[in-house]
Amino acid sequence: MEEDDKVMEKEQNELSENLNHWDYIDRYSRWMYHTYQAYINDGDRIFDVGAGMGRMVKFYINRAAQITATDIFQSQVDYMNERFRRYTNFNAVLWDIMKDEVGDYKGKYDTVICINVLEHLKDDNLAIQKMKELLKPGGKLIIMVPALQKLYCSLDENVGHYRRYDKGDLQRLARDNHLTIQKNIYFNRLGILPYWWKGKRKAKTKESFSSSLNENNSKIYNFASMLLEPVEKIILPRKGLSELIILRKE
C-alpha cells in the first residue's frame, strides 16, 4: 500500500508540474475557450469535469451563477479552491467520474464542460452517460478532445491518453446517448504537422506536450494562436489537432 501511495504521489507531482506549464500558453487556452464561449450563458450553473488547476475556469468564472469544478487529485482540488477563494460562486471537489456516483449532482446543471479529459477515460461512453445525468433538460455538454488517432504517439501515451478521436467518434457517442449535436468542429489545423514531427522525434522519451512547454517556445504558440484564431473563424478546418463537440440534452 505504501508503494502504491508513493506511485500516486509521484503521478500527482508530475501532473501538477505539467499543468503548471499550460500557464505559459495562456493565449492558446483563450483561443480554446473562444470556440465554445457562445454556448455558456450568463447565470449558468456549470459542472467542470477534470478541471485540473482551473486554467479554463478563469475564463468563465465571472459569468456563472455557480461552478462545481472536479478533479481526481486532492492537490488539484486544494489548488483551485485557493486560487478562486474570493469567488463565492466557486467550489472544487474531489470526484472521479469513473468511480463516483452522480448522486446529489444529478440534473442540477445548465452546462457540463469536459476539456481534454475524455481521452484519459477508459470507458468514454460511461463518462458521457454520467455527464448527461448531471444536466438539466435543455442543458449543454461541451467536450474537447485530441483528434486524429493516426497522430497517437508517446506524447499521448506518456500522459495517460487511451486514444485520440477520429471523425465521427464523438458523433457516435452522442447518438448512442440520445444527445443532440449543436456544434462539431476541428481546431488548430496547423498544429498537426508539428505534433506529428515531435511525436516521431520523441518516440522513446517520457516527454509530453505539456512537459515540453517553457517560456521560450510558448511565445511561438501564443503568437501562432493570435494569428490562427481569426483565420479559423472564417475558414473552418476540415481537420485539426483537437475536436470540439457541443451537445444538448433534450
KAZI-V217060 format. One line per field, one symbol per residue. phi: phi as a letter, one per 20 degrees, with the letter a starting at -180 (. if undefined). A space follows every 10 residues. Layout:
phi->???
This chain:
phi->.fffffffff fffffffffg ffffdfffff fgfffcffed egnfedddem fmdnfegffc ffdefbcddc bedfffffff fffdfeefed bdcfbdfede fflffgmddf bddcdlcgfe dfdfffffgf ffffefgnfd ddcccfdmff egbffegfdn ffaddegnff ffffffdlde edbbcebmff fffgffffff fdgddefcgf fefbffffff ffffffffgf fffedfffba fccdccdcee
